[in-house]
Amino acid sequence: MLDNYQRDINYLRISITDRCNLRCRYCIPKEGLSLIGHDDILRYEEILRVVRIAVSLGVAKVRITGGEPLVRRGVVPFVAALKSVPGIEDLSLTTNGVLLERCAADLFEAGVRRINVSLDSLNSDKYLQITRGGCLDDVLRGIASVYAQGFSPIKINVVAINGFNDDEILDFARLTLDNPYQVRFIELMPLGHPGRDNLGKYLASEIIMRTIAGKYTLNPVNGEREKMDGPAKMYRIAGGMGEIGFISPVSHHFCHRCNRLRLTADGNLRACLLSDEEIDLKTPLRTGCTDDLLETLIKEAIAGKPRKHEVQFDEQSLRKCVKNMSAIGG
Ligand code: SAM
């Protein structure tokens, strides 16, 4: 379905929980989060109902995220149910990887092939520090299991943080020499309450790219595949097995080709990650609404999708987007 700016809105990202087994410093405020009550989280059958209607309006690509999706009970049967919704051409999952080793085979069996793993440091002490308690080895074993299982592509998402992992840029880049992974650097966004602590930690993609290009030749690879790569600009180090990507929501926003809608864990539709405008679907879902009404609300969300976000990495922007990523679904 086209929005008011002729963008084809065909991608739904679903946060199935706001709960997470990590406490990443840039994502979750140090005082913790007030979690959504269990009854206020959309039930799987409610999500499936929304998805079926969204698909009838043109959504063909669905990503499951959170919070940490793998901590929600019943996620594997839910994924299998999603997989069987006619019209979904692309189903993927974003995870921190901590529980991946034990879930990899079941997720594969359920029909997931595309997986994104978030990993911000290759150093176990630093990983423990940024995640407030995470174990790097769990994640590395998780990545190894999805590789062994045959998932493809395996994308490793690295949020670039000045003063934290800027000294690991080449280590991450080198991962792609001998592994068929897509390592993608993502600019830190000024979201929610931790956003304030993040001021000064933003690192532009251009600097990361220059650092890598100072050591290796980077050949662009997007071309035909651009649709699958989303907003990432992809490169390959000559002779490398994997690829390196840059996602630059702050320095080069990609709003003109944003095709996304988000369904938050508490049942709101959000048309722009960086705007707190949302449409409530949970109330109608729970008060016996018709499919026609849900369709109208989804269309309303699409019609209200802003042309672009106005967010810069400054105090004023932080006030505009107060919801945290864990609640929205990254
Ligand atoms: N728990 C899953 C995970 O870790 O991938 C899914 C949810 S997490 C919120 C999704 C992604 O959002 C992660 O890659 C995380 O690094 C990213 N993220 C969270 N806050 C961010 C911010 N302020 N700027 C950029 N990326 C952010």
py3Dmol code that shows the C-alpha trace and the ligand (Angstrom):
import py3Dmol

protein = """\
ATOM      1  CA  MET A   1       0.000   0.000   0.000  1.00  0.00           C
ATOM      2  CA  LEU A   2       1.373   3.409  -0.949  1.00  0.00           C
ATOM      3  CA  ASP A   3       1.514   6.149   1.668  1.00  0.00           C
ATOM      4  CA  ASN A   4       1.097   9.859   0.999  1.00  0.00           C
ATOM      5  CA  TYR A   5       4.691  10.087  -0.230  1.00  0.00           C
ATOM      6  CA  GLN A   6       4.444   7.140  -2.657  1.00  0.00           C
ATOM      7  CA  ARG A   7       6.371   4.788  -0.389  1.00  0.00           C
ATOM      8  CA  ASP A   8       5.235   1.171  -0.594  1.00  0.00           C
ATOM      9  CA  ILE A   9       4.575   0.163   3.020  1.00  0.00           C
ATOM     10  CA  ASN A  10       5.236  -3.564   2.932  1.00  0.00           C
ATOM     11  CA  TYR A  11       7.304  -4.250   6.033  1.00  0.00           C
ATOM     12  CA  LEU A  12       5.953  -4.869   9.533  1.00  0.00           C
ATOM     13  CA  ARG A  13       8.255  -5.125  12.531  1.00  0.00           C
ATOM     14  CA  ILE A  14       6.612  -6.748  15.513  1.00  0.00           C
ATOM     15  CA  SER A  15       7.839  -6.382  19.067  1.00  0.00           C
ATOM     16  CA  ILE A  16       6.497  -9.435  20.876  1.00  0.00           C
ATOM     17  CA  THR A  17       7.754  -8.378  24.306  1.00  0.00           C
ATOM     18  CA  ASP A  18       9.334  -5.382  25.983  1.00  0.00           C
ATOM     19  CA  ARG A  19      11.276  -7.698  28.291  1.00  0.00           C
ATOM     20  CA  CYS A  20      14.951  -8.338  27.700  1.00  0.00           C
ATOM     21  CA  ASN A  21      17.596 -10.527  29.296  1.00  0.00           C
ATOM     22  CA  LEU A  22      20.218  -7.794  28.754  1.00  0.00           C
ATOM     23  CA  ARG A  23      20.322  -4.183  29.938  1.00  0.00           C
ATOM     24  CA  CYS A  24      22.312  -2.457  27.187  1.00  0.00           C
ATOM     25  CA  ARG A  25      23.381   0.924  28.480  1.00  0.00           C
ATOM     26  CA  TYR A  26      22.316   2.895  25.419  1.00  0.00           C
ATOM     27  CA  CYS A  27      18.962   1.112  25.167  1.00  0.00           C
ATOM     28  CA  ILE A  28      17.661   0.698  28.702  1.00  0.00           C
ATOM     29  CA  PRO A  29      17.883   3.479  31.307  1.00  0.00           C
ATOM     30  CA  LYS A  30      20.045   2.759  34.351  1.00  0.00           C
ATOM     31  CA  GLU A  31      17.074   3.020  36.697  1.00  0.00           C
ATOM     32  CA  GLY A  32      15.445   0.198  34.686  1.00  0.00           C
ATOM     33  CA  LEU A  33      12.199   0.191  32.780  1.00  0.00           C
ATOM     34  CA  SER A  34       8.640   0.083  33.949  1.00  0.00           C
ATOM     35  CA  LEU A  35       7.597  -3.041  32.142  1.00  0.00           C
ATOM     36  CA  ILE A  36       4.260  -3.457  30.434  1.00  0.00           C
ATOM     37  CA  GLY A  37       1.913  -5.709  32.460  1.00  0.00           C
ATOM     38  CA  HIS A  38       1.429  -9.219  31.059  1.00  0.00           C
ATOM     39  CA  ASP A  39      -2.220  -8.524  30.257  1.00  0.00           C
ATOM     40  CA  ASP A  40      -1.257  -5.474  28.264  1.00  0.00           C
ATOM     41  CA  ILE A  41       1.079  -7.346  25.951  1.00  0.00           C
ATOM     42  CA  LEU A  42      -0.634  -8.428  22.747  1.00  0.00           C
ATOM     43  CA  ARG A  43      -1.433 -12.115  22.721  1.00  0.00           C
ATOM     44  CA  TYR A  44      -0.032 -14.166  19.843  1.00  0.00           C
ATOM     45  CA  GLU A  45      -3.467 -14.716  18.315  1.00  0.00           C
ATOM     46  CA  GLU A  46      -4.069 -10.951  18.382  1.00  0.00           C
ATOM     47  CA  ILE A  47      -0.767 -10.321  16.634  1.00  0.00           C
ATOM     48  CA  LEU A  48      -1.613 -12.946  14.024  1.00  0.00           C
ATOM     49  CA  ARG A  49      -4.945 -11.273  13.359  1.00  0.00           C
ATOM     50  CA  VAL A  50      -3.222  -7.920  12.804  1.00  0.00           C
ATOM     51  CA  VAL A  51      -0.630  -9.563  10.565  1.00  0.00           C
ATOM     52  CA  ARG A  52      -3.251 -11.248   8.364  1.00  0.00           C
ATOM     53  CA  ILE A  53      -4.964  -7.918   7.791  1.00  0.00           C
ATOM     54  CA  ALA A  54      -1.682  -6.094   7.232  1.00  0.00           C
ATOM     55  CA  VAL A  55      -0.739  -8.731   4.662  1.00  0.00           C
ATOM     56  CA  SER A  56      -4.057  -8.198   2.871  1.00  0.00           C
ATOM     57  CA  LEU A  57      -3.021  -4.523   2.605  1.00  0.00           C
ATOM     58  CA  GLY A  58       0.342  -5.339   1.073  1.00  0.00           C
ATOM     59  CA  VAL A  59       2.726  -6.252   3.888  1.00  0.00           C
ATOM     60  CA  ALA A  60       4.985  -9.057   2.671  1.00  0.00           C
ATOM     61  CA  LYS A  61       7.920  -8.773   5.013  1.00  0.00           C
ATOM     62  CA  VAL A  62       7.729  -9.398   8.768  1.00  0.00           C
ATOM     63  CA  ARG A  63      10.420  -9.154  11.423  1.00  0.00           C
ATOM     64  CA  ILE A  64      10.036 -10.363  14.989  1.00  0.00           C
ATOM     65  CA  THR A  65      11.829  -8.310  17.575  1.00  0.00           C
ATOM     66  CA  GLY A  66      11.511  -6.974  21.100  1.00  0.00           C
ATOM     67  CA  GLY A  67      12.712  -6.499  23.895  1.00  0.00           C
ATOM     68  CA  GLU A  68      14.300  -9.855  23.408  1.00  0.00           C
ATOM     69  CA  PRO A  69      11.912 -12.023  21.394  1.00  0.00           C
ATOM     70  CA  LEU A  70      13.482 -15.297  22.515  1.00  0.00           C
ATOM     71  CA  VAL A  71      12.539 -14.686  26.156  1.00  0.00           C
ATOM     72  CA  ARG A  72       8.816 -14.830  25.384  1.00  0.00           C
ATOM     73  CA  ARG A  73       7.312 -18.240  25.988  1.00  0.00           C
ATOM     74  CA  GLY A  74       5.800 -19.843  22.894  1.00  0.00           C
ATOM     75  CA  VAL A  75       7.872 -17.864  20.425  1.00  0.00           C
ATOM     76  CA  VAL A  76       8.708 -20.890  18.249  1.00  0.00           C
ATOM     77  CA  PRO A  77       5.102 -22.043  17.636  1.00  0.00           C
ATOM     78  CA  PHE A  78       4.213 -18.389  17.053  1.00  0.00           C
ATOM     79  CA  VAL A  79       6.921 -18.116  14.410  1.00  0.00           C
ATOM     80  CA  ALA A  80       5.646 -21.294  12.768  1.00  0.00           C
ATOM     81  CA  ALA A  81       2.106 -19.845  12.732  1.00  0.00           C
ATOM     82  CA  LEU A  82       3.400 -16.630  11.150  1.00  0.00           C
ATOM     83  CA  LYS A  83       5.299 -18.614   8.562  1.00  0.00           C
ATOM     84  CA  SER A  84       2.061 -20.228   7.472  1.00  0.00           C
ATOM     85  CA  VAL A  85       0.261 -16.911   6.877  1.00  0.00           C
ATOM     86  CA  PRO A  86      -0.165 -16.778   3.083  1.00  0.00           C
ATOM     87  CA  GLY A  87       1.439 -13.683   1.602  1.00  0.00           C
ATOM     88  CA  ILE A  88       4.410 -13.379   3.954  1.00  0.00           C
ATOM     89  CA  GLU A  89       7.397 -13.642   1.662  1.00  0.00           C
ATOM     90  CA  ASP A  90      10.086 -12.795   4.149  1.00  0.00           C
ATOM     91  CA  LEU A  91      10.145 -13.671   7.843  1.00  0.00           C
ATOM     92  CA  SER A  92      13.093 -12.724  10.022  1.00  0.00           C
ATOM     93  CA  LEU A  93      14.063 -12.304  13.639  1.00  0.00           C
ATOM     94  CA  THR A  94      16.277  -9.911  15.570  1.00  0.00           C
ATOM     95  CA  THR A  95      17.888 -11.185  18.757  1.00  0.00           C
ATOM     96  CA  ASN A  96      20.726 -10.440  21.128  1.00  0.00           C
ATOM     97  CA  GLY A  97      21.795 -14.051  20.589  1.00  0.00           C
ATOM     98  CA  VAL A  98      22.032 -15.026  24.258  1.00  0.00           C
ATOM     99  CA  LEU A  99      19.423 -17.810  23.919  1.00  0.00           C
ATOM    100  CA  LEU A 100      20.119 -18.558  20.296  1.00  0.00           C
ATOM    101  CA  GLU A 101      22.155 -21.729  20.739  1.00  0.00           C
ATOM    102  CA  ARG A 102      19.267 -23.515  22.380  1.00  0.00           C
ATOM    103  CA  CYS A 103      16.628 -22.133  19.970  1.00  0.00           C
ATOM    104  CA  ALA A 104      18.476 -22.340  16.632  1.00  0.00           C
ATOM    105  CA  ALA A 105      17.243 -25.761  15.513  1.00  0.00           C
ATOM    106  CA  ASP A 106      13.624 -25.067  16.522  1.00  0.00           C
ATOM    107  CA  LEU A 107      13.595 -21.687  14.812  1.00  0.00           C
ATOM    108  CA  PHE A 108      14.969 -23.246  11.650  1.00  0.00           C
ATOM    109  CA  GLU A 109      12.338 -25.967  11.817  1.00  0.00           C
ATOM    110  CA  ALA A 110       9.682 -23.270  12.317  1.00  0.00           C
ATOM    111  CA  GLY A 111      10.770 -21.690   9.049  1.00  0.00           C
ATOM    112  CA  VAL A 112      13.053 -18.787   9.982  1.00  0.00           C
ATOM    113  CA  ARG A 113      16.091 -18.427   7.726  1.00  0.00           C
ATOM    114  CA  ARG A 114      17.100 -14.794   8.119  1.00  0.00           C
ATOM    115  CA  ILE A 115      18.471 -13.724  11.451  1.00  0.00           C
ATOM    116  CA  ASN A 116      19.992 -10.555  12.889  1.00  0.00           C
ATOM    117  CA  VAL A 117      22.160 -10.781  15.974  1.00  0.00           C
ATOM    118  CA  SER A 118      23.073  -7.652  17.915  1.00  0.00           C
ATOM    119  CA  LEU A 119      26.649  -7.597  19.122  1.00  0.00           C
ATOM    120  CA  ASP A 120      28.444  -4.432  20.172  1.00  0.00           C
ATOM    121  CA  SER A 121      31.794  -5.773  21.347  1.00  0.00           C
ATOM    122  CA  LEU A 122      34.072  -8.718  20.646  1.00  0.00           C
ATOM    123  CA  ASN A 123      35.760  -8.286  23.993  1.00  0.00           C
ATOM    124  CA  SER A 124      34.072 -10.197  26.818  1.00  0.00           C
ATOM    125  CA  ASP A 125      34.754  -7.567  29.514  1.00  0.00           C
ATOM    126  CA  LYS A 126      33.410  -4.781  27.350  1.00  0.00           C
ATOM    127  CA  TYR A 127      30.441  -6.885  26.303  1.00  0.00           C
ATOM    128  CA  LEU A 128      29.648  -7.547  29.950  1.00  0.00           C
ATOM    129  CA  GLN A 129      29.906  -3.832  30.653  1.00  0.00           C
ATOM    130  CA  ILE A 130      27.750  -2.518  27.781  1.00  0.00           C
ATOM    131  CA  THR A 131      25.041  -5.153  28.326  1.00  0.00           C
ATOM    132  CA  ARG A 132      25.221  -4.851  32.140  1.00  0.00           C
ATOM    133  CA  GLY A 133      25.884  -8.564  32.643  1.00  0.00           C
ATOM    134  CA  GLY A 134      25.830 -10.355  29.264  1.00  0.00           C
ATOM    135  CA  CYS A 135      28.204 -13.204  28.389  1.00  0.00           C
ATOM    136  CA  LEU A 136      29.924 -12.824  25.030  1.00  0.00           C
ATOM    137  CA  ASP A 137      30.515 -16.577  24.689  1.00  0.00           C
ATOM    138  CA  ASP A 138      26.767 -17.257  24.789  1.00  0.00           C
ATOM    139  CA  VAL A 139      26.303 -14.983  21.797  1.00  0.00           C
ATOM    140  CA  LEU A 140      29.279 -16.363  19.871  1.00  0.00           C
ATOM    141  CA  ARG A 141      27.965 -19.893  20.411  1.00  0.00           C
ATOM    142  CA  GLY A 142      24.535 -18.707  19.283  1.00  0.00           C
ATOM    143  CA  ILE A 143      25.989 -17.295  16.066  1.00  0.00           C
ATOM    144  CA  ALA A 144      27.971 -20.491  15.462  1.00  0.00           C
ATOM    145  CA  SER A 145      24.798 -22.570  15.876  1.00  0.00           C
ATOM    146  CA  VAL A 146      22.739 -20.558  13.405  1.00  0.00           C
ATOM    147  CA  TYR A 147      25.597 -20.827  10.950  1.00  0.00           C
ATOM    148  CA  ALA A 148      25.825 -24.593  11.476  1.00  0.00           C
ATOM    149  CA  GLN A 149      22.056 -24.847  11.123  1.00  0.00           C
ATOM    150  CA  GLY A 150      22.109 -23.161   7.724  1.00  0.00           C
ATOM    151  CA  PHE A 151      20.537 -19.776   8.431  1.00  0.00           C
ATOM    152  CA  SER A 152      21.322 -17.211   5.755  1.00  0.00           C
ATOM    153  CA  PRO A 153      21.931 -14.356   5.764  1.00  0.00           C
ATOM    154  CA  ILE A 154      23.324 -13.968   9.269  1.00  0.00           C
ATOM    155  CA  LYS A 155      23.567 -10.277  10.035  1.00  0.00           C
ATOM    156  CA  ILE A 156      25.579  -9.021  12.968  1.00  0.00           C
ATOM    157  CA  ASN A 157      24.401  -5.577  14.009  1.00  0.00           C
ATOM    158  CA  VAL A 158      26.904  -3.390  15.793  1.00  0.00           C
ATOM    159  CA  VAL A 159      25.728  -0.108  17.274  1.00  0.00           C
ATOM    160  CA  ALA A 160      28.691   2.216  16.835  1.00  0.00           C
ATOM    161  CA  ILE A 161      29.494   3.990  20.074  1.00  0.00           C
ATOM    162  CA  ASN A 162      32.166   6.619  20.331  1.00  0.00           C
ATOM    163  CA  GLY A 163      34.537   5.904  23.202  1.00  0.00           C
ATOM    164  CA  PHE A 164      33.283   2.330  23.535  1.00  0.00           C
ATOM    165  CA  ASN A 165      33.706   0.232  20.404  1.00  0.00           C
ATOM    166  CA  ASP A 166      35.363   2.702  18.019  1.00  0.00           C
ATOM    167  CA  ASP A 167      38.595   0.820  18.738  1.00  0.00           C
ATOM    168  CA  GLU A 168      37.004  -2.458  17.545  1.00  0.00           C
ATOM    169  CA  ILE A 169      35.928  -1.333  14.093  1.00  0.00           C
ATOM    170  CA  LEU A 170      38.697  -3.256  12.349  1.00  0.00           C
ATOM    171  CA  ASP A 171      38.110  -6.359  14.494  1.00  0.00           C
ATOM    172  CA  PHE A 172      34.477  -6.403  13.401  1.00  0.00           C
ATOM    173  CA  ALA A 173      35.467  -5.762   9.796  1.00  0.00           C
ATOM    174  CA  ARG A 174      37.943  -8.650   9.907  1.00  0.00           C
ATOM    175  CA  LEU A 175      35.159 -11.017  11.004  1.00  0.00           C
ATOM    176  CA  THR A 176      33.910 -10.811   7.420  1.00  0.00           C
ATOM    177  CA  LEU A 177      37.180 -12.055   5.973  1.00  0.00           C
ATOM    178  CA  ASP A 178      36.663 -15.678   6.988  1.00  0.00           C
ATOM    179  CA  ASN A 179      32.938 -15.808   7.795  1.00  0.00           C
ATOM    180  CA  PRO A 180      29.971 -15.291   5.482  1.00  0.00           C
ATOM    181  CA  TYR A 181      28.380 -12.841   7.913  1.00  0.00           C
ATOM    182  CA  GLN A 182      27.072  -9.394   7.160  1.00  0.00           C
ATOM    183  CA  VAL A 183      28.533  -7.128   9.814  1.00  0.00           C
ATOM    184  CA  ARG A 184      26.494  -3.931   9.853  1.00  0.00           C
ATOM    185  CA  PHE A 185      27.446  -0.803  11.754  1.00  0.00           C
ATOM    186  CA  ILE A 186      24.436   1.193  12.944  1.00  0.00           C
ATOM    187  CA  GLU A 187      24.567   4.803  14.046  1.00  0.00           C
ATOM    188  CA  LEU A 188      23.466   5.318  17.624  1.00  0.00           C
ATOM    189  CA  MET A 189      20.060   7.011  17.669  1.00  0.00           C
ATOM    190  CA  PRO A 190      18.909   9.571  20.212  1.00  0.00           C
ATOM    191  CA  LEU A 191      16.031   7.511  21.533  1.00  0.00           C
ATOM    192  CA  GLY A 192      14.179   7.540  24.815  1.00  0.00           C
ATOM    193  CA  HIS A 193      15.640   8.159  28.229  1.00  0.00           C
ATOM    194  CA  PRO A 194      19.064   6.544  27.804  1.00  0.00           C
ATOM    195  CA  GLY A 195      19.383   8.873  24.816  1.00  0.00           C
ATOM    196  CA  ARG A 196      20.507  11.647  27.140  1.00  0.00           C
ATOM    197  CA  ASP A 197      23.460   9.547  28.367  1.00  0.00           C
ATOM    198  CA  ASN A 198      24.227   8.808  24.741  1.00  0.00           C
ATOM    199  CA  LEU A 199      24.934  12.433  23.855  1.00  0.00           C
ATOM    200  CA  GLY A 200      28.583  12.578  22.803  1.00  0.00           C
ATOM    201  CA  LYS A 201      28.718   8.860  21.968  1.00  0.00           C
ATOM    202  CA  TYR A 202      27.401   9.180  18.435  1.00  0.00           C
ATOM    203  CA  LEU A 203      29.797   7.989  15.759  1.00  0.00           C
ATOM    204  CA  ALA A 204      28.995   8.723  12.109  1.00  0.00           C
ATOM    205  CA  SER A 205      29.128   5.878   9.567  1.00  0.00           C
ATOM    206  CA  GLU A 206      31.489   7.942   7.483  1.00  0.00           C
ATOM    207  CA  ILE A 207      34.172   7.787  10.168  1.00  0.00           C
ATOM    208  CA  ILE A 208      33.789   4.020  10.525  1.00  0.00           C
ATOM    209  CA  MET A 209      33.989   3.582   6.800  1.00  0.00           C
ATOM    210  CA  ARG A 210      37.098   5.732   6.584  1.00  0.00           C
ATOM    211  CA  THR A 211      38.719   3.659   9.326  1.00  0.00           C
ATOM    212  CA  ILE A 212      38.075   0.421   7.444  1.00  0.00           C
ATOM    213  CA  ALA A 213      38.975   1.889   4.059  1.00  0.00           C
ATOM    214  CA  GLY A 214      42.308   3.003   5.548  1.00  0.00           C
ATOM    215  CA  LYS A 215      43.221  -0.667   5.889  1.00  0.00           C
ATOM    216  CA  TYR A 216      41.159  -2.582   3.308  1.00  0.00           C
ATOM    217  CA  THR A 217      39.631  -1.930  -0.096  1.00  0.00           C
ATOM    218  CA  LEU A 218      35.854  -1.816   0.233  1.00  0.00           C
ATOM    219  CA  ASN A 219      33.896  -2.770  -2.889  1.00  0.00           C
ATOM    220  CA  PRO A 220      30.186  -1.834  -2.988  1.00  0.00           C
ATOM    221  CA  VAL A 221      27.784  -4.781  -3.348  1.00  0.00           C
ATOM    222  CA  ASN A 222      24.225  -3.427  -3.109  1.00  0.00           C
ATOM    223  CA  GLY A 223      23.119  -3.322  -6.746  1.00  0.00           C
ATOM    224  CA  GLU A 224      20.317  -5.780  -7.476  1.00  0.00           C
ATOM    225  CA  ARG A 225      19.975  -6.816  -3.870  1.00  0.00           C
ATOM    226  CA  GLU A 226      19.084  -3.394  -2.508  1.00  0.00           C
ATOM    227  CA  LYS A 227      15.555  -4.474  -1.560  1.00  0.00           C
ATOM    228  CA  MET A 228      16.867  -7.165   0.780  1.00  0.00           C
ATOM    229  CA  ASP A 229      19.530  -4.954   2.297  1.00  0.00           C
ATOM    230  CA  GLY A 230      17.057  -2.323   3.420  1.00  0.00           C
ATOM    231  CA  PRO A 231      18.758   0.912   4.353  1.00  0.00           C
ATOM    232  CA  ALA A 232      22.231  -0.625   4.684  1.00  0.00           C
ATOM    233  CA  LYS A 233      24.943   0.351   2.241  1.00  0.00           C
ATOM    234  CA  MET A 234      26.827  -2.896   1.739  1.00  0.00           C
ATOM    235  CA  TYR A 235      30.496  -3.493   0.885  1.00  0.00           C
ATOM    236  CA  ARG A 236      32.881  -6.398   0.694  1.00  0.00           C
ATOM    237  CA  ILE A 237      36.553  -6.413   1.511  1.00  0.00           C
ATOM    238  CA  ALA A 238      38.301  -7.803  -1.557  1.00  0.00           C
ATOM    239  CA  GLY A 239      38.550 -11.581  -1.087  1.00  0.00           C
ATOM    240  CA  GLY A 240      36.392 -11.589   2.052  1.00  0.00           C
ATOM    241  CA  MET A 241      33.596 -14.138   2.571  1.00  0.00           C
ATOM    242  CA  GLY A 242      31.208 -11.781   4.298  1.00  0.00           C
ATOM    243  CA  GLU A 243      30.099  -8.197   3.881  1.00  0.00           C
ATOM    244  CA  ILE A 244      30.213  -4.948   5.784  1.00  0.00           C
ATOM    245  CA  GLY A 245      27.236  -2.619   5.972  1.00  0.00           C
ATOM    246  CA  PHE A 246      26.554   0.891   7.179  1.00  0.00           C
ATOM    247  CA  ILE A 247      23.162   1.985   8.447  1.00  0.00           C
ATOM    248  CA  SER A 248      23.043   5.721   8.954  1.00  0.00           C
ATOM    249  CA  PRO A 249      19.691   6.829  10.389  1.00  0.00           C
ATOM    250  CA  VAL A 250      21.207  10.012  11.821  1.00  0.00           C
ATOM    251  CA  SER A 251      23.759  11.213   9.259  1.00  0.00           C
ATOM    252  CA  HIS A 252      21.855  10.116   6.128  1.00  0.00           C
ATOM    253  CA  HIS A 253      18.303   9.354   7.079  1.00  0.00           C
ATOM    254  CA  PHE A 254      16.560   6.965   4.698  1.00  0.00           C
ATOM    255  CA  CYS A 255      13.013   8.215   5.338  1.00  0.00           C
ATOM    256  CA  HIS A 256      12.339   8.718   1.610  1.00  0.00           C
ATOM    257  CA  ARG A 257      12.407   4.969   1.174  1.00  0.00           C
ATOM    258  CA  CYS A 258      11.197   3.833   4.588  1.00  0.00           C
ATOM    259  CA  ASN A 259       8.704   1.004   4.040  1.00  0.00           C
ATOM    260  CA  ARG A 260       8.109   0.151   7.710  1.00  0.00           C
ATOM    261  CA  LEU A 261       5.323  -0.024  10.197  1.00  0.00           C
ATOM    262  CA  ARG A 262       5.913  -1.160  13.760  1.00  0.00           C
ATOM    263  CA  LEU A 263       3.588  -3.045  16.047  1.00  0.00           C
ATOM    264  CA  THR A 264       4.648  -2.380  19.628  1.00  0.00           C
ATOM    265  CA  ALA A 265       4.478  -5.009  22.360  1.00  0.00           C
ATOM    266  CA  ASP A 266       1.499  -3.206  23.919  1.00  0.00           C
ATOM    267  CA  GLY A 267      -0.455  -3.220  20.697  1.00  0.00           C
ATOM    268  CA  ASN A 268       0.144   0.168  19.097  1.00  0.00           C
ATOM    269  CA  LEU A 269       0.952   0.787  15.487  1.00  0.00           C
ATOM    270  CA  ARG A 270       3.808   3.173  14.983  1.00  0.00           C
ATOM    271  CA  ALA A 271       4.617   4.492  11.531  1.00  0.00           C
ATOM    272  CA  CYS A 272       7.937   6.170  12.359  1.00  0.00           C
ATOM    273  CA  LEU A 273      10.516   4.854  14.805  1.00  0.00           C
ATOM    274  CA  LEU A 274      11.500   8.358  15.799  1.00  0.00           C
ATOM    275  CA  SER A 275       8.046   9.819  16.348  1.00  0.00           C
ATOM    276  CA  ASP A 276       5.882   8.962  19.328  1.00  0.00           C
ATOM    277  CA  GLU A 277       2.643   9.115  17.292  1.00  0.00           C
ATOM    278  CA  GLU A 278       0.893   5.742  17.635  1.00  0.00           C
ATOM    279  CA  ILE A 279      -2.474   4.190  16.870  1.00  0.00           C
ATOM    280  CA  ASP A 280      -4.014   1.921  19.478  1.00  0.00           C
ATOM    281  CA  LEU A 281      -5.017  -1.487  18.103  1.00  0.00           C
ATOM    282  CA  LYS A 282      -5.223  -3.329  21.407  1.00  0.00           C
ATOM    283  CA  THR A 283      -8.418  -1.659  22.631  1.00  0.00           C
ATOM    284  CA  PRO A 284     -10.361  -2.405  19.461  1.00  0.00           C
ATOM    285  CA  LEU A 285      -8.896  -5.923  19.344  1.00  0.00           C
ATOM    286  CA  ARG A 286     -10.156  -6.556  22.851  1.00  0.00           C
ATOM    287  CA  THR A 287     -13.562  -5.013  22.419  1.00  0.00           C
ATOM    288  CA  GLY A 288     -14.700  -7.203  19.572  1.00  0.00           C
ATOM    289  CA  CYS A 289     -13.843  -4.967  16.623  1.00  0.00           C
ATOM    290  CA  THR A 290     -14.378  -6.062  13.044  1.00  0.00           C
ATOM    291  CA  ASP A 291     -11.575  -6.764  10.581  1.00  0.00           C
ATOM    292  CA  ASP A 292     -12.815  -3.744   8.646  1.00  0.00           C
ATOM    293  CA  LEU A 293     -12.071  -1.471  11.590  1.00  0.00           C
ATOM    294  CA  LEU A 294      -8.577  -2.931  11.975  1.00  0.00           C
ATOM    295  CA  GLU A 295      -8.010  -2.386   8.288  1.00  0.00           C
ATOM    296  CA  THR A 296      -9.111   1.241   8.629  1.00  0.00           C
ATOM    297  CA  LEU A 297      -6.762   1.784  11.570  1.00  0.00           C
ATOM    298  CA  ILE A 298      -3.813   0.289   9.708  1.00  0.00           C
ATOM    299  CA  LYS A 299      -4.587   2.529   6.737  1.00  0.00           C
ATOM    300  CA  GLU A 300      -4.805   5.489   9.112  1.00  0.00           C
ATOM    301  CA  ALA A 301      -1.341   4.686  10.488  1.00  0.00           C
ATOM    302  CA  ILE A 302       0.037   4.479   6.957  1.00  0.00           C
ATOM    303  CA  ALA A 303      -1.660   7.760   5.986  1.00  0.00           C
ATOM    304  CA  GLY A 304      -0.104   9.422   9.050  1.00  0.00           C
ATOM    305  CA  LYS A 305       3.438   8.250   8.305  1.00  0.00           C
ATOM    306  CA  PRO A 306       5.565  11.404   8.332  1.00  0.00           C
ATOM    307  CA  ARG A 307       7.581  12.326   5.262  1.00  0.00           C
ATOM    308  CA  LYS A 308      10.744  12.268   7.363  1.00  0.00           C
ATOM    309  CA  HIS A 309      11.943  12.426  10.912  1.00  0.00           C
ATOM    310  CA  GLU A 310      13.451  15.641  12.207  1.00  0.00           C
ATOM    311  CA  VAL A 311      15.678  14.008  14.749  1.00  0.00           C
ATOM    312  CA  GLN A 312      19.226  15.233  15.249  1.00  0.00           C
ATOM    313  CA  PHE A 313      21.546  14.055  17.948  1.00  0.00           C
ATOM    314  CA  ASP A 314      20.684  16.818  20.400  1.00  0.00           C
ATOM    315  CA  GLU A 315      18.652  17.505  23.542  1.00  0.00           C
ATOM    316  CA  GLN A 316      15.623  18.788  21.670  1.00  0.00           C
ATOM    317  CA  SER A 317      15.313  15.628  19.602  1.00  0.00           C
ATOM    318  CA  LEU A 318      15.526  13.477  22.700  1.00  0.00           C
ATOM    319  CA  ARG A 319      12.432  15.173  24.034  1.00  0.00           C
ATOM    320  CA  LYS A 320      10.536  14.337  20.846  1.00  0.00           C
ATOM    321  CA  CYS A 321      11.061  10.599  21.106  1.00  0.00           C
ATOM    322  CA  VAL A 322      10.553   9.460  24.663  1.00  0.00           C
ATOM    323  CA  LYS A 323       9.727   5.815  24.195  1.00  0.00           C
ATOM    324  CA  ASN A 324      12.640   3.434  24.590  1.00  0.00           C
ATOM    325  CA  MET A 325      13.724   1.084  21.808  1.00  0.00           C
ATOM    326  CA  SER A 326      12.963  -1.973  23.936  1.00  0.00           C
ATOM    327  CA  ALA A 327       9.305  -0.959  24.101  1.00  0.00           C
ATOM    328  CA  ILE A 328       9.001   0.044  20.445  1.00  0.00           C
ATOM    329  CA  GLY A 329      10.864  -2.880  18.954  1.00  0.00           C
ATOM    330  CA  GLY A 330      14.172  -2.113  17.272  1.00  0.00           C
TER     331      GLY A 330
END
"""
ligand_1 = """\
27
SAM
N 16.844 -7.855 21.840
C 16.968 -7.841 20.425
C 18.367 -7.428 20.042
O 19.186 -7.171 20.900
O 18.631 -7.419 18.847
C 15.933 -7.011 19.674
C 15.571 -5.683 20.231
S 16.859 -4.467 20.270
C 15.965 -3.084 20.888
C 17.062 -4.169 18.542
C 18.252 -3.368 18.137
O 18.072 -2.030 18.518
C 19.560 -3.818 18.730
O 20.462 -4.075 17.674
C 20.015 -2.630 19.516
O 21.407 -2.532 19.494
C 19.352 -1.503 18.764
N 19.243 -0.263 19.507
C 18.706 -0.038 20.723
N 18.795 1.262 21.075
C 19.401 1.882 20.046
C 19.791 3.229 19.789
N 19.573 4.198 20.652
N 20.388 3.499 18.619
C 20.622 2.514 17.701
N 20.283 1.239 17.875
C 19.694 0.930 19.031
"""
view = py3Dmol.view(width=600, height=400)
view.addModel(protein, "pdb")
view.setStyle({"model": 0}, {"cartoon": {"style": "trace"}})
view.addModel(ligand_1, "xyz")
view.setStyle({"model": 1}, {"stick": {}})
view.zoomTo()
view.show()
